[in-house]
Amino acid sequence: MKKNILVWVLSLQICSFATWAQADNNPPKEYLDWLDNLKKEMLEKGISQKTIDKVYGNNTFYHATPNAVKSDRKQLEFVLTSADYLNRVVNKKRVEKGQEYYTNLQPFLQKLESKYNVQGEYIIAFWGIETNFGTNFGGHNVIDALTEMSYDTRRPQFFKKELYQALKIVDDWNVDFNKMQGSWAGAMGHFQFMPSTFNAYAVDYNDDGEIDIWATFEDAAASAANYLTEIGWKKDMPWGQEVILPWNFDYSMTGRNKPQSPQKWQKMGVKSINNKKLSVPDTCQASIITPEGKKGRVYLICDNFYRIMQWNRSENYALAVGILADYIKTGKKWKKINPNSAPKIKTEDVMKIQSFINKLGWFELEEDGMLGSKTREAIKKVQKKALMQQDGYPDYLLLHKINNYNSDIGFSVPVPERKLHKAK
């Protein structure tokens, strides 16, 4: 197989970042001292002096206005609803492009599926969502971004570990670090592998002695398939399906951590969106999720949904991969998800709810304004105490109850004192 299997797909321009990394060449002494200690630490962990000199010889990677840190801190005013996210990520152009690539790449995808037991439509779906089919790797030099994030004070230990892994790639595979293009967080190449994922799962599919997840699509796609296989992907298992709940459904049963057999869900009145029997296999570990609460769409998810979430720990991301893969496989025309009546919640309101929960000691949540799974489960507990349906989605009734919370009587409405009227 020729190395450039996707010459007709890709016209990648790999940028050199050496001069860009030196755009601000006046770092303070504090930073230079930190950088010296960082180099020593990497040497002690086994990175060669040759690699340290190659990467950091003429580069400090110092930025007076850190772009990666700004990206990490960027926050939306409103929490993006699931419907908004899916319409943005699984759009008409991406569906059509994915279907085209799926057709044209069938011989290669069939070989991948035979070797790794991962369906081709999922490989194309991950590729489309991660880098828009290889057209957007992120615009950052990975070493530069990870050095910047290691100096930051929010999650330095995590990014320092990934920086070590990135330097190890340069060390072990003699990769030109200027070509290691990725996101502000260090995710690299066609499928946005973190450096640690690269070192654990990347493969040299075309046997040319290199692992190139930037310019060689065969290596990148095979590495993605190998990763999915290693984390437990099941070839004959779907991601899930959209469903309808009965009117009297108990929303406290929703959540990824509360699986039931498809038969049990059916006995409770759960049906597919066309009011028919559920189409997932009986062996599916089926859970029900409501990304926008009781007023939004409902999905029954299976085993591979959890594998997708090991790639990216977001329910909306996993839904996007699954839905895009379905479009790619079936060839159906794209259809916009119509907005529903789920309320749009401000990020600052979510932070307020997280702070309220933390102050009461019910959970230890990061007050980041994001509706992650831990926050959703915590909200269910608050809803239970407030005698509300436990769908894990905040609304303004919940905010009103929190604003009027009384530490003595909880969410109960205080009874006014009875006034005694004197007889005339």
N, C-alpha and C positions, 0 to 999 in steps of 0.2 A: 504494500500500500504506500502510495506516495506520501511524503511528509506533509505536503500542503494540500491535504484532501479538500480543504475549504478555501482554495484560492478565489473561487467564484463567490464565496460568502464574505471573506474578510479582506479588508484593506487596512490593516492595523498600522498605525503610525506610533511606534514605540519611541517615546520622548526621552531625551537625556535630561536628568534632573540635577546634574552636578552643579551647574552654575545657578540654577534656581534655588538649590538648597543653601547657597551662599548669598542670597539676596540681601540679607541683613548680616553683615560680618562684624558686628560690634557687640558680641554677647557680654553680659556683665561677668565679673569675676565669680560670683556665686554659681552661675551656670557652668563656667569653665571648670570650676572645682568639682561640681557634680558630674560633669562629663568625664573627667579624669577618673573619678571613682567608678563610674559606669563601665568604662573600658577595662579597668582592673577586675571588676566583678565578672565581666564576660570572659576575660582571659582565665580567671579561676574556674569558671564553669566549663572550660574546654575549647572555647573559640580560639582559633590560631591568631598569632600576632600578625601574620600575613593578611588575614581578613580584616582585622581591626585597622591596620594601616591602609588597606585598600579602601575601606568604607569611610573611615574617619580621618584619613590623612590630611586632606584639604577641606574637610567639611565639619562644621560644628552643628549643622542642622538647627541653628537657633533662629527663632522668629519672634520679633518684638510683638507682633500681633499674630498669635498662633492660629492658623486656619483649621487645623484638626480639632483643636480645643473648642473653637467657635462652633464647629459642626456638632461636636458632642453636646454642647450646651443649648443648641437651638431647640426651641420649644414652640409648638403650635398654640395659638390662642384657644382653639377648641380641640377637644379630643376628636380625632378623625373617626367617623362612624365606619362600621364594617362595609356598608354599601358604598360609601364614598371611596374607601380604600380599594375595594374590588373593582369598581368602575375605572379607577385611575390605573391600576396595575394590570388588570385583565381587560384591555380595550380592544376595539375592532382591529386596529392595525396589528397589534401583537398577536391576536388570534389568527389572523390571516397569514402573517409571516411564519408563525409557528407551524401551521398546517402545511405551508410550502416547504419548510425545512424538513418536516417529518416525512413528506413524500420523497423529496430529493435525496435524503440521507438514509433511506431504508436499508440498503445493503450494509452500511456501517452499523446502523442501530440494531439490526438483527444479529450481527456478530457480537455486539456488546451484550445484548439480551441473552444470547446463548452462553456467553462466558460468565456474566455477572448476575443473571436472573433479575434484571431491572428493565421494566418496559420502556421502550424508546420514547413514548409520549411524555414520560416524566423527565427524562434527560432533557428533552427539548423545552419542557415547561420550566425547569430550574434555570436553564440557560437563558430563556427569554426574560424571566423575572429578575435574575441576578444582574445581568449586564446587557439586557436588550439585544440578545443574540450576538454578543461580542463587540458591540459598538460603544460601550461605556464601561471601562474598567474602574473608573473612580477619579482619575486625574491626580492622584497623589503618588509620590514615591514612598514605598512601604517602609523602608528604613527611616526615612525622614519623618513620616507620620508617627511611627511607633516610638522613635526617640522623643519627639515632641510630647506624645501622650504619656511617656514614662516620666517625664519631668513635671507633668501636671500633677495636681494634688488630689484628684477625684478617685482615679483607679490606677495608680502607678504600678502596683505589683502585678496586676493582670497584664498590662501592656509591656512591662519589662520582661515578663515570661515570653510573650509573643515576639518581642524584639530579639531575645536570645534565639528563638526558633528561626527567625528570619535570617539572622547571622549564620546560623547553622546550615541553612540552605546554601548560602554563599560559600561556606566552608566545604560542605560535602559535595556539592554539585558544580562548583565553580561558576555559578550564575552571576552575570553582570548585574550588580545591585541597581544600576541606573535603569534597567529594563523591568524591574520589579514594580509594576504599576498596579495600583489598587485603590481602596477606599481610605477615608480618613482614619478608620479604625484598623487598617492593616489587612483587610480582606483582599485577595489577589486573583487576578486572571479571569478567565471566562466564567468560572463558577464561584468566584469570590471565596476561595479557601483561605482561612486563617493560616499563618505559618505553621502552627502546631498541627493542624489538620493535614497540611501538605506533607509534613515529615512523617506522619502516621499512615497516610492512605494514598498519597500520590503515586502513580505508576508510569513507567516508560512503556507505553503501549506499542509504539512503533519500533522499539528495540534499536534506537539510534544512539544509545548511551547517555541520553539526556532526558530529564523530565521538564518539559516546557509547557506550562499551563497558560502561557500568554500567547505564543505564536503558533503552537501546534495543537489544533483542536482535538486530535485523536487522544493525546495525552490528557488533556483537560477533561474530556467527556468520560474517558475510561476511569480516571481518578474519581470523578463524581460517582460513577456506577460502583466502583470498588468501595467507596466510603459508605454508600447506602447499603450494600450487601453486608458489610462488616457490622453495621449497627442494627441489622435484623430485618431488612426489607423483605416483604413477602410478595412474590411475583403474582400470585393468583388472588391477592386481596386488594379491593379498591380502597380509596381514601375514605369514602363515605358517600352520603347523599343528602339533599335537602328534604326535609320532612314537614308534616303538619301535626300539631299536637291537639289532643282533645280539649274541649272547653274547660274541663275541670282538672287539668293537669297540675301536679304538684311540682312547682319549679325548684323546690329544694333538691330534687333528684337530678338536676342538670349539673354538668361539670365533667371535665375529663377524668376525674378521679372516682367516678361513680358508674362503672360499666355494668351493663346487663346483657343478656343474650338477646338477639333480635326478636326471638319468639316472645320473651317477656315484655319487650317494648310494644310489640303488636297487640298483646293481650290488654295492655293499658290504653290502647286506642291510637298509638302512633302509626301514621301512614305516610306513604310517599306523597309528593306534591300533586300527583294525579289521582290521589285517593285510592291507590292500589297497595298491594302487599309490598313490604320492604324488599329491596332487591339485593341487599348485602348477604354474603354467605352466613350460614348458621354458626360457623366457627368464629365469626367476627366478635372481638371484644368491643361491643358497641356502647358508646356514651353519647349523650345529647348535649350540645352546646348552643347557647343563645348569645351570640356576640353583641347584640344590641338589646338584650333583655326580652321581656315578654311581648314587646311591641315590634320586634324585628324578626328576621328570618331565623329559622331553626335548622340545625344540621345534626344528623346522626353520623358519627365518625367511627372509623375502624382502625385497625392496627397500624397501617402505613401512615395515617395522619400523625401518629406519635413519632414515627421515624422522620417525617418532614419537620416536625417541631424540634428534633435534635439538630437539624441543620440551622433552623432559625426559631427561637422560642417565642413565636407569635402565632396565635390562632388565626388571625387574618392572613398572615403569610402562608400558613399551611392550607387555608381555604383557597387562596389565590393559585397555588401550585396545583392543587387537586382539580379546581374548576378549569384552569387553563389546559391541563392534561386531558380532561374530558373533551373539551373543544377540539384539541389536536387529534385525538383518537377518532372521534365520531365525524369530524369534518363539518359539524353544524355551524350555522351562521351565528355570529356574535349577537347577543341581546343585552341591552343595558339593564342593569338592576335598578328598578324604580325605587326612589326614596320612600321610606315608610314613616310612621309617626313616632319612631324612637327619638327621644329628645337629644339635641346636641348639647353636650356638657362642656363647660369651660375647663381648661387645664387647671386653673387656679381653684375651681370647685372640687376637683378630684384631690388636689393637694390638701384642701381644707378637710375633706373626709378622711384622708390618710392621717392627717395630724390628729383629728378627733379620735380615731381608733387607737393610735399610738399613745395618746395621753391617758386613755382608759386602761391601757395595758392589755388589750385583747389580742393584738398582734404586734409584730415589729415590722413595719412597712417602710420602704424607702419613699420619702415624700417627694416624688418626682412628677406627679400629675399624670402618670400613665396607668391605664387600666389593665395591668398584668393579671395573671391568674391568681396570685396571692392576694392582691387587692380585691379582686372579684369575690374570692371566698370570704374575705373579711367583711365585705359589704353584705354578703348573705347573712352573716351573723348579726350585723346591725339591723338588717331588715327583719330578721326573726324577732329580735327584742322590741322592734318598733311595730310588730304585728302587721308587717307588709309581706307581699309575695316575694319569695326569696329567689329572684332571678339574677342577683349579683350585678345589676346594672343601676347606677345611680340616676336619680331624677330629682326634680326640684321639690317634690314632696318629701323625699328623704332629707334633702338639705334643710327644708323648713323644720323637720323634726329634730335634726341635729342642732340647729340654731336655738331651739326651744328646749333642749335637753336639760333636765334638772337632776343633779347628782343624787338627790335624796329619793326622788320618785321615778327616776329614769325617763322613759318617753311618755309616761302617763300625763294626762292633762290635769293640772292642779285644780282641785275643787275649791271654788271661792267660799270664803267664810259666809255663813248665813247671817244676814242682818235681822236683828230683832226690832220690830216696830212697836213703839209704846202705844198703849191704848189711849185714845183721846178722851 
